[in-house]
Amino acid sequence: MDEVIPEVARAEVMRRLVAIERVHGARVLLAVESGSRAWGFHSPDSDFDARFIYVRPEDDYLSLVQPRDVIETPIEGLFDVNGWDLGKALRLMMTGNSVVHEWLASPIVYRKNLAFVEALAPISRAWRSAYADVHHYHGLLSTQRSRHIAGRVEINLKKYFYVVRPALALHWLRERADAPPMDLPSLLDGVSLPDHVAEALEVLREAKRRASEFGNGPPIPILDAYIDEQAAWGMKAKGRPPKPDPALVELSNELFRAAVRGELG
């Protein structure tokens, strides 16, 4: 991954994580790349989108006025480094949010508390559901399509990737029982993509690999039709959220308490 995350950039992210711990009194348990560099369609000047899960000292959780459950740092140059408190991450996971699942699947890891990740991973898998995954990727597709493609006669072509990735994830969920991977190459390897769609997408991928900005252009009907097909399936397949399993809620509570107490290393 050195060509994706140059050593100087990795060192800068690590420096920022240490500074965040010092300023906020937090412990970073997991930090990963969660942007185009992890998704497999970065360009030479893509941002470094580092995301992390952290815990604060136990007394912070026992205070009458608690700090925010996110740590946000200013975007400086290409570096965007932000994180979620473990409590927030677990609560969102319990309501069907799939973001943490994606972070655990990131191919680019900046820092990892191994004991924590080994404890979190099975709980994350247990919280996953067809509803959660379909709901997540359908919502992501709809938001990105509305923001970047729908109704436009000229499109920033790189934005197609932000819509195609959740479309491919929905396609994966249609064909397979397991959770979709985070990155575009793995998604492409795991679905039966029609030849004309694969060819149109490869032309776009090659153009992005060769240029920082490859400009605007008209809509690409082949990709639009594919995106629409996956969106229509996702709308029908979302279903209803499952009821939380009390035993799984308690396992999540135990993980949170252990992490806050520093019992996971």
ChimeraX commands (.cxc) that place a marker at each C-alpha (Angstrom):
marker #1 position 0.00,0.00,0.00 radius 0.5
marker #1 position 3.04,2.30,-0.04 radius 0.5
marker #1 position 2.05,3.70,-3.43 radius 0.5
marker #1 position -1.43,4.47,-2.07 radius 0.5
marker #1 position -0.28,5.91,1.27 radius 0.5
marker #1 position 3.27,7.29,0.89 radius 0.5
marker #1 position 5.43,6.85,3.98 radius 0.5
marker #1 position 5.55,10.59,4.62 radius 0.5
marker #1 position 1.74,10.75,4.59 radius 0.5
marker #1 position 1.42,7.73,6.90 radius 0.5
marker #1 position 3.86,9.38,9.32 radius 0.5
marker #1 position 1.81,12.59,9.26 radius 0.5
marker #1 position -1.43,10.73,10.06 radius 0.5
marker #1 position 0.31,8.95,12.91 radius 0.5
marker #1 position 1.64,12.26,14.23 radius 0.5
marker #1 position -1.87,13.70,14.19 radius 0.5
marker #1 position -3.27,10.70,16.06 radius 0.5
marker #1 position -0.69,11.13,18.81 radius 0.5
marker #1 position -1.54,14.85,19.02 radius 0.5
marker #1 position -5.26,14.05,19.27 radius 0.5
marker #1 position -4.62,11.65,22.14 radius 0.5
marker #1 position -2.55,14.27,23.95 radius 0.5
marker #1 position -5.02,17.13,23.47 radius 0.5
marker #1 position -8.20,15.16,24.18 radius 0.5
marker #1 position -6.90,12.63,26.69 radius 0.5
marker #1 position -8.29,9.89,24.47 radius 0.5
marker #1 position -6.94,6.51,23.41 radius 0.5
marker #1 position -7.18,5.64,19.71 radius 0.5
marker #1 position -8.13,1.97,19.39 radius 0.5
marker #1 position -8.42,1.73,15.61 radius 0.5
marker #1 position -7.48,4.14,12.82 radius 0.5
marker #1 position -8.00,3.38,9.13 radius 0.5
marker #1 position -8.23,5.04,5.74 radius 0.5
marker #1 position -11.85,5.54,4.68 radius 0.5
marker #1 position -11.91,7.39,1.38 radius 0.5
marker #1 position -10.99,6.99,-2.25 radius 0.5
marker #1 position -7.53,5.66,-1.37 radius 0.5
marker #1 position -9.10,2.76,0.54 radius 0.5
marker #1 position -11.91,2.42,-1.99 radius 0.5
marker #1 position -9.45,1.78,-4.81 radius 0.5
marker #1 position -10.07,4.78,-7.06 radius 0.5
marker #1 position -7.80,7.54,-5.77 radius 0.5
marker #1 position -6.03,10.06,-7.96 radius 0.5
marker #1 position -2.57,11.58,-7.30 radius 0.5
marker #1 position -3.99,14.43,-5.18 radius 0.5
marker #1 position -6.74,12.57,-3.33 radius 0.5
marker #1 position -7.21,13.36,0.36 radius 0.5
marker #1 position -6.03,11.11,3.15 radius 0.5
marker #1 position -9.33,10.40,4.93 radius 0.5
marker #1 position -8.29,8.86,8.25 radius 0.5
marker #1 position -11.09,7.72,10.55 radius 0.5
marker #1 position -10.68,6.36,14.05 radius 0.5
marker #1 position -12.47,4.91,17.08 radius 0.5
marker #1 position -11.39,6.09,20.50 radius 0.5
marker #1 position -12.24,5.97,24.20 radius 0.5
marker #1 position -11.81,8.66,26.82 radius 0.5
marker #1 position -10.80,8.22,30.47 radius 0.5
marker #1 position -13.47,6.51,32.58 radius 0.5
marker #1 position -14.18,9.66,34.62 radius 0.5
marker #1 position -15.27,11.47,31.45 radius 0.5
marker #1 position -18.16,9.00,31.08 radius 0.5
marker #1 position -19.12,9.49,34.73 radius 0.5
marker #1 position -19.25,13.30,34.54 radius 0.5
marker #1 position -22.43,15.37,34.57 radius 0.5
marker #1 position -21.29,17.25,31.47 radius 0.5
marker #1 position -19.76,14.84,29.01 radius 0.5
marker #1 position -17.61,15.79,26.02 radius 0.5
marker #1 position -18.85,15.35,22.46 radius 0.5
marker #1 position -18.79,11.83,21.10 radius 0.5
marker #1 position -16.79,12.85,18.04 radius 0.5
marker #1 position -13.33,14.34,17.61 radius 0.5
marker #1 position -13.10,16.53,14.54 radius 0.5
marker #1 position -9.89,18.18,13.41 radius 0.5
marker #1 position -9.56,20.88,10.74 radius 0.5
marker #1 position -8.89,19.69,7.20 radius 0.5
marker #1 position -5.36,20.82,6.39 radius 0.5
marker #1 position -4.03,20.26,2.91 radius 0.5
marker #1 position -4.83,16.66,1.97 radius 0.5
marker #1 position -5.34,15.47,5.56 radius 0.5
marker #1 position -8.83,14.86,6.95 radius 0.5
marker #1 position -8.59,13.09,10.32 radius 0.5
marker #1 position -11.73,12.55,12.43 radius 0.5
marker #1 position -13.07,9.95,14.82 radius 0.5
marker #1 position -15.97,8.53,16.81 radius 0.5
marker #1 position -16.17,7.66,20.47 radius 0.5
marker #1 position -16.58,3.91,20.89 radius 0.5
marker #1 position -19.99,4.45,22.52 radius 0.5
marker #1 position -21.23,6.32,19.47 radius 0.5
marker #1 position -19.79,3.67,17.15 radius 0.5
marker #1 position -21.54,0.85,19.02 radius 0.5
marker #1 position -24.87,2.69,19.30 radius 0.5
marker #1 position -24.90,3.35,15.57 radius 0.5
marker #1 position -23.99,-0.25,14.87 radius 0.5
marker #1 position -26.96,-1.36,16.98 radius 0.5
marker #1 position -29.33,0.76,14.88 radius 0.5
marker #1 position -28.15,-0.67,11.55 radius 0.5
marker #1 position -25.41,1.78,10.61 radius 0.5
marker #1 position -22.71,-0.01,8.59 radius 0.5
marker #1 position -19.92,2.58,8.77 radius 0.5
marker #1 position -17.94,0.77,11.47 radius 0.5
marker #1 position -18.24,-2.48,9.51 radius 0.5
marker #1 position -16.59,-0.69,6.59 radius 0.5
marker #1 position -13.84,0.70,8.79 radius 0.5
marker #1 position -13.05,-2.80,10.01 radius 0.5
marker #1 position -12.83,-3.92,6.38 radius 0.5
marker #1 position -10.51,-1.12,5.28 radius 0.5
marker #1 position -7.40,-2.44,3.49 radius 0.5
marker #1 position -5.36,0.48,4.90 radius 0.5
marker #1 position -4.81,0.47,8.68 radius 0.5
marker #1 position -2.89,3.24,10.42 radius 0.5
marker #1 position -3.17,1.92,13.96 radius 0.5
marker #1 position -4.84,-1.09,15.52 radius 0.5
marker #1 position -5.20,-2.28,19.10 radius 0.5
marker #1 position -5.25,-5.97,18.26 radius 0.5
marker #1 position -7.12,-7.10,21.38 radius 0.5
marker #1 position -9.81,-4.48,20.78 radius 0.5
marker #1 position -10.27,-5.36,17.12 radius 0.5
marker #1 position -10.41,-9.07,17.90 radius 0.5
marker #1 position -13.16,-8.34,20.43 radius 0.5
marker #1 position -15.06,-5.91,18.20 radius 0.5
marker #1 position -14.98,-7.93,14.96 radius 0.5
marker #1 position -17.35,-10.76,16.02 radius 0.5
marker #1 position -19.73,-8.27,17.64 radius 0.5
marker #1 position -19.72,-6.23,14.43 radius 0.5
marker #1 position -20.48,-9.34,12.38 radius 0.5
marker #1 position -23.31,-10.27,14.73 radius 0.5
marker #1 position -24.90,-6.83,14.40 radius 0.5
marker #1 position -24.82,-6.97,10.62 radius 0.5
marker #1 position -28.07,-7.79,8.87 radius 0.5
marker #1 position -29.46,-7.75,5.37 radius 0.5
marker #1 position -31.54,-4.77,6.40 radius 0.5
marker #1 position -28.54,-2.84,7.74 radius 0.5
marker #1 position -26.34,-3.45,4.72 radius 0.5
marker #1 position -28.98,-2.80,2.08 radius 0.5
marker #1 position -30.28,0.24,3.92 radius 0.5
marker #1 position -26.76,1.65,4.26 radius 0.5
marker #1 position -25.67,1.20,0.66 radius 0.5
marker #1 position -29.02,2.20,-0.82 radius 0.5
marker #1 position -28.96,5.39,1.23 radius 0.5
marker #1 position -25.37,6.11,0.20 radius 0.5
marker #1 position -26.17,5.50,-3.46 radius 0.5
marker #1 position -29.24,7.72,-3.35 radius 0.5
marker #1 position -27.42,10.56,-1.61 radius 0.5
marker #1 position -24.42,10.52,-3.91 radius 0.5
marker #1 position -26.51,10.15,-7.07 radius 0.5
marker #1 position -28.73,13.07,-6.09 radius 0.5
marker #1 position -25.71,15.20,-5.19 radius 0.5
marker #1 position -23.53,14.52,-8.21 radius 0.5
marker #1 position -25.42,12.94,-11.14 radius 0.5
marker #1 position -29.21,13.19,-11.14 radius 0.5
marker #1 position -30.64,15.75,-13.57 radius 0.5
marker #1 position -27.26,17.03,-14.75 radius 0.5
marker #1 position -26.29,17.47,-18.38 radius 0.5
marker #1 position -22.62,17.74,-17.40 radius 0.5
marker #1 position -21.07,15.69,-14.63 radius 0.5
marker #1 position -17.80,15.76,-12.74 radius 0.5
marker #1 position -16.83,12.31,-13.98 radius 0.5
marker #1 position -14.85,11.25,-10.94 radius 0.5
marker #1 position -18.06,11.50,-8.91 radius 0.5
marker #1 position -19.39,8.46,-10.76 radius 0.5
marker #1 position -17.15,6.34,-8.54 radius 0.5
marker #1 position -18.93,7.59,-5.42 radius 0.5
marker #1 position -22.21,6.26,-6.83 radius 0.5
marker #1 position -20.90,3.12,-8.52 radius 0.5
marker #1 position -19.27,1.79,-5.34 radius 0.5
marker #1 position -22.54,1.52,-3.34 radius 0.5
marker #1 position -24.27,0.24,-6.49 radius 0.5
marker #1 position -21.71,-2.56,-6.68 radius 0.5
marker #1 position -22.17,-3.25,-2.97 radius 0.5
marker #1 position -25.92,-3.68,-3.53 radius 0.5
marker #1 position -25.16,-5.96,-6.49 radius 0.5
marker #1 position -22.90,-7.99,-4.17 radius 0.5
marker #1 position -25.71,-8.30,-1.63 radius 0.5
marker #1 position -28.06,-9.52,-4.37 radius 0.5
marker #1 position -25.73,-12.34,-5.36 radius 0.5
marker #1 position -23.97,-13.32,-2.14 radius 0.5
marker #1 position -24.76,-13.99,1.50 radius 0.5
marker #1 position -21.65,-12.32,2.91 radius 0.5
marker #1 position -20.98,-8.64,3.53 radius 0.5
marker #1 position -19.53,-6.60,0.66 radius 0.5
marker #1 position -15.89,-5.52,0.82 radius 0.5
marker #1 position -14.98,-1.86,1.06 radius 0.5
marker #1 position -12.79,-1.45,-2.02 radius 0.5
marker #1 position -13.86,-1.25,-5.65 radius 0.5
marker #1 position -11.45,-3.89,-7.06 radius 0.5
marker #1 position -12.70,-6.54,-4.60 radius 0.5
marker #1 position -16.32,-5.62,-5.34 radius 0.5
marker #1 position -15.68,-5.97,-9.06 radius 0.5
marker #1 position -14.06,-9.37,-8.55 radius 0.5
marker #1 position -17.03,-10.63,-6.57 radius 0.5
marker #1 position -20.02,-9.79,-8.78 radius 0.5
marker #1 position -21.19,-10.91,-12.22 radius 0.5
marker #1 position -20.92,-7.58,-13.97 radius 0.5
marker #1 position -22.25,-7.35,-17.54 radius 0.5
marker #1 position -19.41,-6.91,-20.04 radius 0.5
marker #1 position -20.61,-3.53,-21.32 radius 0.5
marker #1 position -20.83,-2.16,-17.76 radius 0.5
marker #1 position -17.38,-3.52,-16.88 radius 0.5
marker #1 position -15.88,-1.95,-20.00 radius 0.5
marker #1 position -17.45,1.46,-19.34 radius 0.5
marker #1 position -16.23,1.41,-15.77 radius 0.5
marker #1 position -12.69,0.36,-16.72 radius 0.5
marker #1 position -12.41,3.29,-19.15 radius 0.5
marker #1 position -13.35,5.62,-16.30 radius 0.5
marker #1 position -10.95,3.95,-13.86 radius 0.5
marker #1 position -8.02,4.21,-16.24 radius 0.5
marker #1 position -8.70,7.90,-16.87 radius 0.5
marker #1 position -8.74,8.59,-13.13 radius 0.5
marker #1 position -5.52,6.67,-12.54 radius 0.5
marker #1 position -3.72,8.87,-15.07 radius 0.5
marker #1 position -4.88,12.30,-13.92 radius 0.5
marker #1 position -5.51,14.30,-10.78 radius 0.5
marker #1 position -8.59,15.85,-12.36 radius 0.5
marker #1 position -10.06,14.41,-15.54 radius 0.5
marker #1 position -12.81,16.94,-15.89 radius 0.5
marker #1 position -16.47,17.02,-16.68 radius 0.5
marker #1 position -18.47,15.23,-19.31 radius 0.5
marker #1 position -21.96,14.13,-20.29 radius 0.5
marker #1 position -23.79,11.39,-18.38 radius 0.5
marker #1 position -22.71,7.81,-19.12 radius 0.5
marker #1 position -25.95,5.96,-19.96 radius 0.5
marker #1 position -24.49,2.50,-19.45 radius 0.5
marker #1 position -23.45,3.32,-15.88 radius 0.5
marker #1 position -26.64,5.26,-15.19 radius 0.5
marker #1 position -28.76,2.25,-16.17 radius 0.5
marker #1 position -26.68,-0.05,-13.98 radius 0.5
marker #1 position -26.95,2.33,-11.00 radius 0.5
marker #1 position -30.72,2.62,-11.48 radius 0.5
marker #1 position -31.09,-1.16,-11.56 radius 0.5
marker #1 position -29.24,-1.65,-8.29 radius 0.5
marker #1 position -31.09,1.24,-6.64 radius 0.5
marker #1 position -34.45,-0.25,-7.61 radius 0.5
marker #1 position -33.47,-3.61,-6.11 radius 0.5
marker #1 position -32.21,-1.94,-2.95 radius 0.5
marker #1 position -35.47,-0.06,-2.47 radius 0.5
marker #1 position -37.42,-3.34,-2.56 radius 0.5
marker #1 position -34.95,-5.32,-0.47 radius 0.5
marker #1 position -34.51,-3.00,2.50 radius 0.5
marker #1 position -37.31,-4.54,4.54 radius 0.5
marker #1 position -37.64,-3.82,8.25 radius 0.5
marker #1 position -34.88,-3.53,10.84 radius 0.5
marker #1 position -34.51,-6.55,13.12 radius 0.5
marker #1 position -35.22,-6.21,16.82 radius 0.5
marker #1 position -32.05,-5.85,18.90 radius 0.5
marker #1 position -30.91,-9.06,20.58 radius 0.5
marker #1 position -30.61,-8.34,24.35 radius 0.5
marker #1 position -27.67,-10.73,24.66 radius 0.5
marker #1 position -25.83,-8.92,21.87 radius 0.5
marker #1 position -26.60,-5.56,23.49 radius 0.5
marker #1 position -24.97,-6.82,26.68 radius 0.5
marker #1 position -21.91,-8.11,24.78 radius 0.5
marker #1 position -21.58,-4.65,23.28 radius 0.5
marker #1 position -21.86,-3.09,26.73 radius 0.5
marker #1 position -19.15,-5.42,28.03 radius 0.5
marker #1 position -16.84,-4.48,25.18 radius 0.5
marker #1 position -17.40,-0.78,25.82 radius 0.5
marker #1 position -16.71,-1.12,29.55 radius 0.5
marker #1 position -13.58,-3.20,29.00 radius 0.5
marker #1 position -12.21,-0.74,26.47 radius 0.5
marker #1 position -12.84,2.26,28.71 radius 0.5
marker #1 position -11.19,0.51,31.67 radius 0.5
marker #1 position -8.14,-0.31,29.57 radius 0.5
marker #1 position -8.65,-4.04,29.87 radius 0.5
marker #1 position -8.03,-4.72,26.18 radius 0.5
marker #1 position -4.39,-3.65,26.08 radius 0.5
marker link #1:1,2 radius 0.2
marker link #1:2,3 radius 0.2
marker link #1:3,4 radius 0.2
marker link #1:4,5 radius 0.2
marker link #1:5,6 radius 0.2
marker link #1:6,7 radius 0.2
marker link #1:7,8 radius 0.2
marker link #1:8,9 radius 0.2
marker link #1:9,10 radius 0.2
marker link #1:10,11 radius 0.2
marker link #1:11,12 radius 0.2
marker link #1:12,13 radius 0.2
marker link #1:13,14 radius 0.2
marker link #1:14,15 radius 0.2
marker link #1:15,16 radius 0.2
marker link #1:16,17 radius 0.2
marker link #1:17,18 radius 0.2
marker link #1:18,19 radius 0.2
marker link #1:19,20 radius 0.2
marker link #1:20,21 radius 0.2
marker link #1:21,22 radius 0.2
marker link #1:22,23 radius 0.2
marker link #1:23,24 radius 0.2
marker link #1:24,25 radius 0.2
marker link #1:25,26 radius 0.2
marker link #1:26,27 radius 0.2
marker link #1:27,28 radius 0.2
marker link #1:28,29 radius 0.2
marker link #1:29,30 radius 0.2
marker link #1:30,31 radius 0.2
marker link #1:31,32 radius 0.2
marker link #1:32,33 radius 0.2
marker link #1:33,34 radius 0.2
marker link #1:34,35 radius 0.2
marker link #1:35,36 radius 0.2
marker link #1:36,37 radius 0.2
marker link #1:37,38 radius 0.2
marker link #1:38,39 radius 0.2
marker link #1:39,40 radius 0.2
marker link #1:40,41 radius 0.2
marker link #1:41,42 radius 0.2
marker link #1:42,43 radius 0.2
marker link #1:43,44 radius 0.2
marker link #1:44,45 radius 0.2
marker link #1:45,46 radius 0.2
marker link #1:46,47 radius 0.2
marker link #1:47,48 radius 0.2
marker link #1:48,49 radius 0.2
marker link #1:49,50 radius 0.2
marker link #1:50,51 radius 0.2
marker link #1:51,52 radius 0.2
marker link #1:52,53 radius 0.2
marker link #1:53,54 radius 0.2
marker link #1:54,55 radius 0.2
marker link #1:55,56 radius 0.2
marker link #1:56,57 radius 0.2
marker link #1:57,58 radius 0.2
marker link #1:58,59 radius 0.2
marker link #1:59,60 radius 0.2
marker link #1:60,61 radius 0.2
marker link #1:61,62 radius 0.2
marker link #1:62,63 radius 0.2
marker link #1:63,64 radius 0.2
marker link #1:64,65 radius 0.2
marker link #1:65,66 radius 0.2
marker link #1:66,67 radius 0.2
marker link #1:67,68 radius 0.2
marker link #1:68,69 radius 0.2
marker link #1:69,70 radius 0.2
marker link #1:70,71 radius 0.2
marker link #1:71,72 radius 0.2
marker link #1:72,73 radius 0.2
marker link #1:73,74 radius 0.2
marker link #1:74,75 radius 0.2
marker link #1:75,76 radius 0.2
marker link #1:76,77 radius 0.2
marker link #1:77,78 radius 0.2
marker link #1:78,79 radius 0.2
marker link #1:79,80 radius 0.2
marker link #1:80,81 radius 0.2
marker link #1:81,82 radius 0.2
marker link #1:82,83 radius 0.2
marker link #1:83,84 radius 0.2
marker link #1:84,85 radius 0.2
marker link #1:85,86 radius 0.2
marker link #1:86,87 radius 0.2
marker link #1:87,88 radius 0.2
marker link #1:88,89 radius 0.2
marker link #1:89,90 radius 0.2
marker link #1:90,91 radius 0.2
marker link #1:91,92 radius 0.2
marker link #1:92,93 radius 0.2
marker link #1:93,94 radius 0.2
marker link #1:94,95 radius 0.2
marker link #1:95,96 radius 0.2
marker link #1:96,97 radius 0.2
marker link #1:97,98 radius 0.2
marker link #1:98,99 radius 0.2
marker link #1:99,100 radius 0.2
marker link #1:100,101 radius 0.2
marker link #1:101,102 radius 0.2
marker link #1:102,103 radius 0.2
marker link #1:103,104 radius 0.2
marker link #1:104,105 radius 0.2
marker link #1:105,106 radius 0.2
marker link #1:106,107 radius 0.2
marker link #1:107,108 radius 0.2
marker link #1:108,109 radius 0.2
marker link #1:109,110 radius 0.2
marker link #1:110,111 radius 0.2
marker link #1:111,112 radius 0.2
marker link #1:112,113 radius 0.2
marker link #1:113,114 radius 0.2
marker link #1:114,115 radius 0.2
marker link #1:115,116 radius 0.2
marker link #1:116,117 radius 0.2
marker link #1:117,118 radius 0.2
marker link #1:118,119 radius 0.2
marker link #1:119,120 radius 0.2
marker link #1:120,121 radius 0.2
marker link #1:121,122 radius 0.2
marker link #1:122,123 radius 0.2
marker link #1:123,124 radius 0.2
marker link #1:124,125 radius 0.2
marker link #1:125,126 radius 0.2
marker link #1:126,127 radius 0.2
marker link #1:127,128 radius 0.2
marker link #1:128,129 radius 0.2
marker link #1:129,130 radius 0.2
marker link #1:130,131 radius 0.2
marker link #1:131,132 radius 0.2
marker link #1:132,133 radius 0.2
marker link #1:133,134 radius 0.2
marker link #1:134,135 radius 0.2
marker link #1:135,136 radius 0.2
marker link #1:136,137 radius 0.2
marker link #1:137,138 radius 0.2
marker link #1:138,139 radius 0.2
marker link #1:139,140 radius 0.2
marker link #1:140,141 radius 0.2
marker link #1:141,142 radius 0.2
marker link #1:142,143 radius 0.2
marker link #1:143,144 radius 0.2
marker link #1:144,145 radius 0.2
marker link #1:145,146 radius 0.2
marker link #1:146,147 radius 0.2
marker link #1:147,148 radius 0.2
marker link #1:148,149 radius 0.2
marker link #1:149,150 radius 0.2
marker link #1:150,151 radius 0.2
marker link #1:151,152 radius 0.2
marker link #1:152,153 radius 0.2
marker link #1:153,154 radius 0.2
marker link #1:154,155 radius 0.2
marker link #1:155,156 radius 0.2
marker link #1:156,157 radius 0.2
marker link #1:157,158 radius 0.2
marker link #1:158,159 radius 0.2
marker link #1:159,160 radius 0.2
marker link #1:160,161 radius 0.2
marker link #1:161,162 radius 0.2
marker link #1:162,163 radius 0.2
marker link #1:163,164 radius 0.2
marker link #1:164,165 radius 0.2
marker link #1:165,166 radius 0.2
marker link #1:166,167 radius 0.2
marker link #1:167,168 radius 0.2
marker link #1:168,169 radius 0.2
marker link #1:169,170 radius 0.2
marker link #1:170,171 radius 0.2
marker link #1:171,172 radius 0.2
marker link #1:172,173 radius 0.2
marker link #1:173,174 radius 0.2
marker link #1:174,175 radius 0.2
marker link #1:175,176 radius 0.2
marker link #1:176,177 radius 0.2
marker link #1:177,178 radius 0.2
marker link #1:178,179 radius 0.2
marker link #1:179,180 radius 0.2
marker link #1:180,181 radius 0.2
marker link #1:181,182 radius 0.2
marker link #1:182,183 radius 0.2
marker link #1:183,184 radius 0.2
marker link #1:184,185 radius 0.2
marker link #1:185,186 radius 0.2
marker link #1:186,187 radius 0.2
marker link #1:187,188 radius 0.2
marker link #1:188,189 radius 0.2
marker link #1:189,190 radius 0.2
marker link #1:190,191 radius 0.2
marker link #1:191,192 radius 0.2
marker link #1:192,193 radius 0.2
marker link #1:193,194 radius 0.2
marker link #1:194,195 radius 0.2
marker link #1:195,196 radius 0.2
marker link #1:196,197 radius 0.2
marker link #1:197,198 radius 0.2
marker link #1:198,199 radius 0.2
marker link #1:199,200 radius 0.2
marker link #1:200,201 radius 0.2
marker link #1:201,202 radius 0.2
marker link #1:202,203 radius 0.2
marker link #1:203,204 radius 0.2
marker link #1:204,205 radius 0.2
marker link #1:205,206 radius 0.2
marker link #1:206,207 radius 0.2
marker link #1:207,208 radius 0.2
marker link #1:208,209 radius 0.2
marker link #1:209,210 radius 0.2
marker link #1:210,211 radius 0.2
marker link #1:211,212 radius 0.2
marker link #1:212,213 radius 0.2
marker link #1:213,214 radius 0.2
marker link #1:214,215 radius 0.2
marker link #1:215,216 radius 0.2
marker link #1:216,217 radius 0.2
marker link #1:217,218 radius 0.2
marker link #1:218,219 radius 0.2
marker link #1:219,220 radius 0.2
marker link #1:220,221 radius 0.2
marker link #1:221,222 radius 0.2
marker link #1:222,223 radius 0.2
marker link #1:223,224 radius 0.2
marker link #1:224,225 radius 0.2
marker link #1:225,226 radius 0.2
marker link #1:226,227 radius 0.2
marker link #1:227,228 radius 0.2
marker link #1:228,229 radius 0.2
marker link #1:229,230 radius 0.2
marker link #1:230,231 radius 0.2
marker link #1:231,232 radius 0.2
marker link #1:232,233 radius 0.2
marker link #1:233,234 radius 0.2
marker link #1:234,235 radius 0.2
marker link #1:235,236 radius 0.2
marker link #1:236,237 radius 0.2
marker link #1:237,238 radius 0.2
marker link #1:238,239 radius 0.2
marker link #1:239,240 radius 0.2
marker link #1:240,241 radius 0.2
marker link #1:241,242 radius 0.2
marker link #1:242,243 radius 0.2
marker link #1:243,244 radius 0.2
marker link #1:244,245 radius 0.2
marker link #1:245,246 radius 0.2
marker link #1:246,247 radius 0.2
marker link #1:247,248 radius 0.2
marker link #1:248,249 radius 0.2
marker link #1:249,250 radius 0.2
marker link #1:250,251 radius 0.2
marker link #1:251,252 radius 0.2
marker link #1:252,253 radius 0.2
marker link #1:253,254 radius 0.2
marker link #1:254,255 radius 0.2
marker link #1:255,256 radius 0.2
marker link #1:256,257 radius 0.2
marker link #1:257,258 radius 0.2
marker link #1:258,259 radius 0.2
marker link #1:259,260 radius 0.2
marker link #1:260,261 radius 0.2
marker link #1:261,262 radius 0.2
marker link #1:262,263 radius 0.2
marker link #1:263,264 radius 0.2
marker link #1:264,265 radius 0.2
view
